Amino acid sequence: MPTSSTMRIGRTGRVVTLLLFAVAFGYPLIAFLTVGFRHDDGGGLGALSLGNARANWDDVLAFNNGVFLRWLANSVVVAGGGSLVAVLCALPAGYAIARLRFTGRRLVRFLTLLVMVVPNTVLVIPLYLEASAVGAVNNIWVVTLLMGFHPFGVYLSYIHFTTTLPMQMIEGARLDGLREADILLRIALPLSKQAVALVAFFSFVANWTNFFLPLVLLPLSDTNTVSVGLQQLVSSSPLYDPTNASGLDVRLYAPQLALATLVTALPVLTVFVLAQRYLIRGQMLGALKG
């Protein structure tokens, strides 16, 4: 039987190990966060200060006549609108697969799982060819609609309605004369806050970080999203391409690039903070059979 001293040594060893891992993973993150508060004129880094951060942010805004703010606005439209479309489509689709009995139900469920494992990059070229055929290239609303294609959200909704919505409740509603649309709107959706939060969050993150689809379908600089715009900022920096940056009035170095990246990540962090209560409640989605 282990003694108290042995238990203390074991506990201390675990704490020390965890602290070492925390330092190893936390140091690069902290170092990255501090870069945006430093000054770099091509010859070195200065002390941390809010003044340096403001100057760096002014340089980012001055790049190409403030195009960075347009990139952010485009990303908000594409990611937010795509998430809304994903929620509006995923919840009814998940309910139908989970609680309706129709011919081909198992096939639809299988195809949903199959599409989930298909890389998004595989779909970029077919989507571009279709959009080009109807003259929809460089249309931000078309990209927003395409971002609503979120099979993972359909699967999450299917799991939610399968495990948390008793079939007896649905059968009782049907006996009371409610149509399937009324059951969905009056019973299923009011009980689906966790599923809505999960689908909206994962869809927003996927849309915000999507690179290849906006790169191909939104080729003009004014319609780019911020994920594509960051690549332009990096390629225009003297740190990576001195030849390309030599003709620019505004030159971006590591502090400006780090600050732009930090600002780009803030919307995702904000959405996570706003949805964390429902995300925590929904993390065991599907663990229990209702």
ABEGO torsion letter per residue (X at the ends): XBBAAAAAAAAAAAAAAAAAAAAAAAAAAAAAAAAAABBBAGAEBBBBBAAAAAAAAAAAAABGGGAAAAAAAAAAAAAAAAAAAAAAAAAAAAAAAAABBBBGAAAAAAAAAAAAABBAAAAAAAAAAAAAAAGABGBAAAAAAAAABBAAAAAAAAAAAAAABBAAAAAAAAAAGBBAAAAAAAAAAAAAAAAAAAAAAAAAAAAAABAAAAAAABABAAABBAAAAAAAAAAABAAABAAAAAABABBBBAAAAAAAAAAAAAAAAAAAAAAAAAAAAAAABGABBX
